[in-house]
Amino acid sequence: MIDTAINKEGCEIQWPALLKFEGDNELIFLASQDMLFRELESLILDTNDLVIDSGGRCFQLESDSEKIGLNMMPKTYDLTEITELIQAHEFSKAQVCIIKIQFDSIHTAIDSLRDQ
């Protein structure tokens, strides 16, 4: 069971969001909380994996034997950092010229991964 209510700060995730894996350039687009639930059911999690929302806020995945929670971290990502994550993601797939990847907002940057 995934319980985003564990979020001690009571802060709602701004969707869409990204799932970022520790030590990997792969990013997964998350349109909604339901999509997050589906992704997490099929993954082996690392405690350093992160959910980054459209506001740039970062949530660390925390699990115990029965549920997975999201804890807001003090770290926030700005547009430049989100763009760099997406550039690294696209570079690892070798399908897009990363120099051309630019965005005007974090929401637009995250939304660019919607159809991948």
DRENVO-258017 format. One record per residue: x, z, y of N, C-alpha, C in turn; residue in one letter. Coordinates in steps of 0.02 Angstrom, whole numbers, plus 50000, padded with zeros to 5 digits. Layout:
! DRENVO-258017
XZYXZYXZYA ...
//
This chain:
! DRENVO-258017
500425000049941500005000050000500445000050062M 500244996150110500614995950173500204999350226I 500505004050260500145008050308500495007650375D 500265003150418500575002550484500385008450528T 499905012550506499725018350544500275023650543A 500765022950498501335027550497501725026950562I 501625021550596501955020450660501835026650704N 502315031050706502245037550739502095037150814K 502305031650844502205030950916501495028450932E 501115026550881500445023950893500445017350929G 500975013650923501065007350958500835001550915C 500374997550939500134991850902500634986150904E 500704982750849501134976750846500774971150882I 501144967550924500864961650958501004955550914Q 500474952750887500534946950843500534940550884W 500884935350862501274934850801501924938850806P 502244939450747502864943250742503334939650693A 503944942150689504434939450642504634944950593L 504764942950531505074947350482505794945050477L 506264949550494506974947950493507304952050438K 507654948550394507984951850338508694953850356F 508894959750336509574962150347510074957550313E 510584955450350511124951450322510934944250306G 510394941850333510154935050318509874931950381D 509984925550390509714922050449508994919850441N 508724920550380508034918450369507544922850408E 507064919650439506524923050474505864920850444L 505394925350440504724923550416504234924750472I 503844919650488503324920150539502744924250511F 502504928950551501944933150532501394932450584L 500854929050567500314927850614499894934150625A 499874938550574499424944250577499664949750531S 499324955450535499474960950491499344959050418Q 498814955250406498664953050337499234948850309D 499524944550350500074940450327500684944850312M 500804949950352501344954650338501224957950270L 500604960150257500454963350193500614958650135F 500404952350140500534947550086501274946450075R 501654945750129502374944750122502714950750090E 502534956650111502874962650086502704964150013L 502124961849990501944962949920502414959149873E 502704953649897503104949449853503854950149865S 504064954749907504764955349925505064961949902L 505724961749893506104967849883506384969549952I 506194975249977506374977050045507024980850050L 507354979950106507934983750125507714988150184D 507964994050188507754998450242507974995850311T 508414990950312508634988050375508264981650393N 507784979550352507364973850371506924975850430D 506774971050473506414972550534505814968050544L 505314970650578504774966650606504884966650681V 504904960750711504994960050783504354956850810I 504024960250857503384957650881503464953250943D 502904950550966502924945851023503114949151089S 503134955751090503374959351149504114960851145G 504434958851089505144960151080505284966951049G 504754970751035504844977351004505024976650931R 505424981250908505714980950841505434986850800C 505214985250739504944990250694505334990150629F 505564995850608505934996350545505444997950489Q 505554994650432505144995950373505385002350340L 504915006650324505085012950291504615013650232E 504875015350174504435015950116504545022450079S 504005024650047504045030050000503725027549936D 503575031749889503335029449824502645026249827S 502255027549880501565025049882501425020149938E 501805020149990501635015850046502245013750086K 502135008650126502655006150170502405007150242I 502835009850283502655010950353503105007050400G 502895006650461503285003450513503425008550568L 504055009550582504255014150634504575010350691N 504315011350751504585007950809505295010650823M 505745005950834506435007550848506555007450923M 507065010850947507215010551019507455003651041P 507724999850994507974993051008507404988451025K 507474984551077507014979051091507424972651097T 507114967151082507434960651087507174957051149Y 507644954151187507424950051243507384942751221D 507174938451266507074931351250507724928151225L 508284929751256508924926851235509084928851163T 508984935151145509134937451077508654934351026E 508024933651043507544930350998507734923050988I 507914919751043508124912751039508734912050993T 509224916651000509814916450957509634917450883E 509164921950869508944922950799508634916450772L 508214913250812507894907050790508404901450783I 508884901050829509414896050822509804897050757Q 509984903350741510354904750679509924902950618A 509284904350622508814902650568508794895150557H 508714891350611508684884050607509354881150585E 509904883950610510564881550591510684882350516F 510444887850488510544889050416510154883950374S 509634881050403509254875850368509524868950383K 509964868350433510284862050452509784856450465A 509234858150499508714853150512508594851750586Q 508854855850630508714855150701509354856150740V 509424852350794509984853350840509854859750879C 510254864950866510094871450895510184871750971I 510574867250999510664867151072510004865751107I 509574861951075508934860151104508404865551098K 508554870951063508064876251052508074880951112I 507564880451153507494884751212506754886551219Q 506604892451246505914894751252505814898051320F 505184898451340505034901751404504754908751395D 504614910751332504374917551320504514919451247S 504514925851233504614928151164504034925751121I 503424926151147502834923951109502914916551088H 503114912251135503214905151120503774904251068T 504304908151074504864907551027504624909250956A 504284914850949504044916850883503534911850857I 503094909550900502584904750879502874898050856D 503484896550877503804890250857503934889950782S 503934895750749504054896050677503404895950636L 502844895150669502184895550636502124890950576R 502334884850580502224879950527502794879350478D 503234884150476503804883750430503674887550366Q 
//
